Amino acid sequence: MTSFLVTGANGFVGKALCKELVHRKVPVRGSVRELLSSVERPIFDLVAVGDVGADTAWTEALHGVDVVIHLAARVHVMRENAADPLAAFREVNVAGTECLARAAASGGVRRMVYVSSIKVNGEQTSAIPFAETEAPAPQDPYGISKYEAELALHNVAKETGLEVVIVRPPLVYGPGVGGNFLRLLKLVSKGVPLPLASIQNQRSMVYLDNFVDVLIMCATHQAAAGKTYLVSDGDDISTPLLIYSIANLMGKHSRLWPLPSTLLKLAGVMTGRLHEVERLIGSLQVDSSKICNELEWVPPYTVQQGLCETVNWYVNLSVPK
């Protein structure tokens, strides 16, 4: 049976992926920066590798492994503290990824699934969704580092024969989500009026369990070798409809009111949060037909099911114990 290594096993996606692999009775080992107390140890093999970078020692983690799913990364943050953000992203996301790939190839690993980002394609779409055939156009240090990591993996694949599969997800949501999605859940829960009623955008997202399912398929399907895939739930949603859906699931009023997008952008500039505003009001659509056609992948869950599970998690999390 195929044995997996999941890097970043203690992260949002990593926890869910390892749990599903255990559920499917697939041998799995997780790698983390450092081991926590024994009380917090999961029900699968876990190994500490320290910081991910050009000199990370992967030998122990890779022992007996057939497939690596690489999730560990320096992630995009709203408030960047590094003096040279691009250099910091490159150390982990580019040098660290290449180091792992070369160690995996040397250790006899057959395939590596790399979780990249839709930011490799760009930040927004207009009338046409992003597709795998488009020229990459990353616009920030995080997106640039993810694209450079993809290029490094292609080079390793050519030199060693390691099968590489690249997956570029948009926003991943589900129980345990953080970042902007969690902030949106909090705002809706508190009944904060939001000036987004007149926004007419479309956003692609991917529910956590759908994403876990697609990663396992990319790790195991013969036709996936050497491919790059964009993934989503397959049913895009506008920001106002997303807020309405969340409020409805919470049993609350959405409390949306209209404000022209030009004024929203101005407010974003004045508060130093223009990028956050643009993510709320702009469109970012993904065409996931390639993976659906080539691998015959069908998302197991709908957007509504994913939102329902996410809201239930948040509501239960918020209930005073």
C-alpha angles and dihedrals in degrees: 000000000000113000120213136209114199114193117207088029093166094056131099095270096028095060093050093045094050091046091053093047090052089048089053089049092243116152106249137176123190127209124210136170093252137355118254128212119305090250089064096045114120128229094262135067113285129190132185117228101171121224116355111240146110094306103040113140107230101167098104094043093050098047109127093357123142101180133028123202105195114208102144110109146137098262133215112270132191095223110043116202101176116108089221107025095181092053091049092050092046093053093058105024101038109022092034093050094047091048090053093046093052092046090049093051091048090049095054099257110160103203140016123199111201120201104214125164140256084238086082086071095044143270104278143015131213120196098333124062120232115268136184092253095064122099111257114255109179112179107188135047093260093052092044091052092050091052092047089051089054090052091049090051092051089054092050090048091053093048100043109021092242109157109237126194119185122202122190111194128186118217111336114210135178141103108338095026118154137181123050094346092057090047089052091051089052094049093049091045091053092048094240110173110243123202095220105100095110096048112119104189137129125224130189118215136170124221114232096243091047089052093049089050093051093048091054090048091051089050095052111026113099094215093057095072112119094004135126117214136190113208137194142148087268095236114087123207137200121237093246091050090047091053092045091050093050092047092048091051089050091049091242138119115261093224095204121167130181127257125162114257090235090063091045090054091047090053088049091053093048093050096040091244102106093128091054091050092048091053090054098047104028128082125246113174128175127204105216096173093111096064092040091054101038099041097025088236118171118185106248092213134044124229090254092053091048093049091047092054091045094050092046089053092049095047092049090046090053097049109104111246 
